[in-house]
Amino acid sequence: PFLKCSDNYPIQEALDVCQSNELYPEMVFLLGRIGNTREALQIIIEKLDDINQAINFCQEHNDMELWTDLIKQTVDKPDCVTLLLKRIGNYVDPRMLIQNIQSGCEIKDLKESLAKMMCDYHLQLSVQEACKMITLRNYF
């Protein structure tokens, strides 16, 4: 809580203390604050082993490189792929994930997960198209 509530501390020193004590959630927060989001994502995936937090982190930072890193680092884990399929349709072109799935990989609830992802992605495209039409109508 202190790290999030206060700005009155040197971030690099706080990060060094967190690293030496293996305080991974705090490291993620501090790395995110200084813009080192890729390293923060790496910690979430490797040290915290929390795919939901990793997805939330990518959503929060809205960075295509983070999504690419997340997909590349988790595509060999069927449980992670299932969650990604269910949750990324509003943020990433589904082909980005599907093209990286290894053939022969057994994914639980694949049909339902793919259907959800495609619905989310289609909805996102529809909303974008509607916004574009409204903008064009109001502009001219």
MODELLER restraints for C-alpha pairs under 7 A, 6 or more apart:
rsr = mdl.restraints
at = mdl.atoms
rsr.add(forms.Gaussian(group=physical.xy_distance, feature=features.Distance(at['CA:11:A'], at['CA:30:A']), mean=6.88, stdev=0.5))
rsr.add(forms.Gaussian(group=physical.xy_distance, feature=features.Distance(at['CA:15:A'], at['CA:27:A']), mean=6.05, stdev=0.5))
rsr.add(forms.Gaussian(group=physical.xy_distance, feature=features.Distance(at['CA:15:A'], at['CA:30:A']), mean=6.38, stdev=0.5))
rsr.add(forms.Gaussian(group=physical.xy_distance, feature=features.Distance(at['CA:18:A'], at['CA:26:A']), mean=6.58, stdev=0.5))
rsr.add(forms.Gaussian(group=physical.xy_distance, feature=features.Distance(at['CA:18:A'], at['CA:27:A']), mean=5.98, stdev=0.5))
rsr.add(forms.Gaussian(group=physical.xy_distance, feature=features.Distance(at['CA:19:A'], at['CA:27:A']), mean=6.82, stdev=0.5))
rsr.add(forms.Gaussian(group=physical.xy_distance, feature=features.Distance(at['CA:24:A'], at['CA:43:A']), mean=6.89, stdev=0.5))
rsr.add(forms.Gaussian(group=physical.xy_distance, feature=features.Distance(at['CA:28:A'], at['CA:40:A']), mean=4.61, stdev=0.5))
rsr.add(forms.Gaussian(group=physical.xy_distance, feature=features.Distance(at['CA:28:A'], at['CA:43:A']), mean=6.87, stdev=0.5))
rsr.add(forms.Gaussian(group=physical.xy_distance, feature=features.Distance(at['CA:31:A'], at['CA:37:A']), mean=6.17, stdev=0.5))
rsr.add(forms.Gaussian(group=physical.xy_distance, feature=features.Distance(at['CA:31:A'], at['CA:40:A']), mean=5.61, stdev=0.5))
rsr.add(forms.Gaussian(group=physical.xy_distance, feature=features.Distance(at['CA:32:A'], at['CA:40:A']), mean=6.31, stdev=0.5))
rsr.add(forms.Gaussian(group=physical.xy_distance, feature=features.Distance(at['CA:38:A'], at['CA:66:A']), mean=6.24, stdev=0.5))
rsr.add(forms.Gaussian(group=physical.xy_distance, feature=features.Distance(at['CA:41:A'], at['CA:54:A']), mean=6.24, stdev=0.5))
rsr.add(forms.Gaussian(group=physical.xy_distance, feature=features.Distance(at['CA:44:A'], at['CA:50:A']), mean=6.07, stdev=0.5))
rsr.add(forms.Gaussian(group=physical.xy_distance, feature=features.Distance(at['CA:44:A'], at['CA:54:A']), mean=5.93, stdev=0.5))
rsr.add(forms.Gaussian(group=physical.xy_distance, feature=features.Distance(at['CA:45:A'], at['CA:51:A']), mean=6.54, stdev=0.5))
rsr.add(forms.Gaussian(group=physical.xy_distance, feature=features.Distance(at['CA:45:A'], at['CA:54:A']), mean=6.54, stdev=0.5))
rsr.add(forms.Gaussian(group=physical.xy_distance, feature=features.Distance(at['CA:51:A'], at['CA:80:A']), mean=6.39, stdev=0.5))
rsr.add(forms.Gaussian(group=physical.xy_distance, feature=features.Distance(at['CA:58:A'], at['CA:66:A']), mean=5.92, stdev=0.5))
rsr.add(forms.Gaussian(group=physical.xy_distance, feature=features.Distance(at['CA:58:A'], at['CA:67:A']), mean=6.09, stdev=0.5))
rsr.add(forms.Gaussian(group=physical.xy_distance, feature=features.Distance(at['CA:71:A'], at['CA:97:A']), mean=6.34, stdev=0.5))
rsr.add(forms.Gaussian(group=physical.xy_distance, feature=features.Distance(at['CA:74:A'], at['CA:80:A']), mean=6.05, stdev=0.5))
rsr.add(forms.Gaussian(group=physical.xy_distance, feature=features.Distance(at['CA:74:A'], at['CA:81:A']), mean=6.93, stdev=0.5))
rsr.add(forms.Gaussian(group=physical.xy_distance, feature=features.Distance(at['CA:75:A'], at['CA:81:A']), mean=5.75, stdev=0.5))
rsr.add(forms.Gaussian(group=physical.xy_distance, feature=features.Distance(at['CA:75:A'], at['CA:100:A']), mean=6.68, stdev=0.5))
rsr.add(forms.Gaussian(group=physical.xy_distance, feature=features.Distance(at['CA:75:A'], at['CA:101:A']), mean=5.88, stdev=0.5))
rsr.add(forms.Gaussian(group=physical.xy_distance, feature=features.Distance(at['CA:78:A'], at['CA:105:A']), mean=6.98, stdev=0.5))
rsr.add(forms.Gaussian(group=physical.xy_distance, feature=features.Distance(at['CA:78:A'], at['CA:106:A']), mean=6.54, stdev=0.5))
rsr.add(forms.Gaussian(group=physical.xy_distance, feature=features.Distance(at['CA:78:A'], at['CA:107:A']), mean=5.08, stdev=0.5))
rsr.add(forms.Gaussian(group=physical.xy_distance, feature=features.Distance(at['CA:82:A'], at['CA:107:A']), mean=6.37, stdev=0.5))
rsr.add(forms.Gaussian(group=physical.xy_distance, feature=features.Distance(at['CA:82:A'], at['CA:108:A']), mean=6.52, stdev=0.5))
rsr.add(forms.Gaussian(group=physical.xy_distance, feature=features.Distance(at['CA:82:A'], at['CA:110:A']), mean=6.81, stdev=0.5))
rsr.add(forms.Gaussian(group=physical.xy_distance, feature=features.Distance(at['CA:82:A'], at['CA:113:A']), mean=6.30, stdev=0.5))
rsr.add(forms.Gaussian(group=physical.xy_distance, feature=features.Distance(at['CA:85:A'], at['CA:113:A']), mean=5.34, stdev=0.5))
rsr.add(forms.Gaussian(group=physical.xy_distance, feature=features.Distance(at['CA:85:A'], at['CA:114:A']), mean=6.03, stdev=0.5))
rsr.add(forms.Gaussian(group=physical.xy_distance, feature=features.Distance(at['CA:85:A'], at['CA:117:A']), mean=5.55, stdev=0.5))
rsr.add(forms.Gaussian(group=physical.xy_distance, feature=features.Distance(at['CA:86:A'], at['CA:113:A']), mean=5.01, stdev=0.5))
rsr.add(forms.Gaussian(group=physical.xy_distance, feature=features.Distance(at['CA:86:A'], at['CA:116:A']), mean=5.81, stdev=0.5))
rsr.add(forms.Gaussian(group=physical.xy_distance, feature=features.Distance(at['CA:86:A'], at['CA:117:A']), mean=5.41, stdev=0.5))
rsr.add(forms.Gaussian(group=physical.xy_distance, feature=features.Distance(at['CA:87:A'], at['CA:117:A']), mean=6.89, stdev=0.5))
rsr.add(forms.Gaussian(group=physical.xy_distance, feature=features.Distance(at['CA:88:A'], at['CA:117:A']), mean=6.77, stdev=0.5))
rsr.add(forms.Gaussian(group=physical.xy_distance, feature=features.Distance(at['CA:89:A'], at['CA:117:A']), mean=4.55, stdev=0.5))
rsr.add(forms.Gaussian(group=physical.xy_distance, feature=features.Distance(at['CA:89:A'], at['CA:118:A']), mean=6.46, stdev=0.5))
rsr.add(forms.Gaussian(group=physical.xy_distance, feature=features.Distance(at['CA:89:A'], at['CA:120:A']), mean=4.90, stdev=0.5))
rsr.add(forms.Gaussian(group=physical.xy_distance, feature=features.Distance(at['CA:89:A'], at['CA:121:A']), mean=4.53, stdev=0.5))
rsr.add(forms.Gaussian(group=physical.xy_distance, feature=features.Distance(at['CA:90:A'], at['CA:120:A']), mean=5.50, stdev=0.5))
rsr.add(forms.Gaussian(group=physical.xy_distance, feature=features.Distance(at['CA:90:A'], at['CA:121:A']), mean=5.29, stdev=0.5))
rsr.add(forms.Gaussian(group=physical.xy_distance, feature=features.Distance(at['CA:90:A'], at['CA:124:A']), mean=5.77, stdev=0.5))
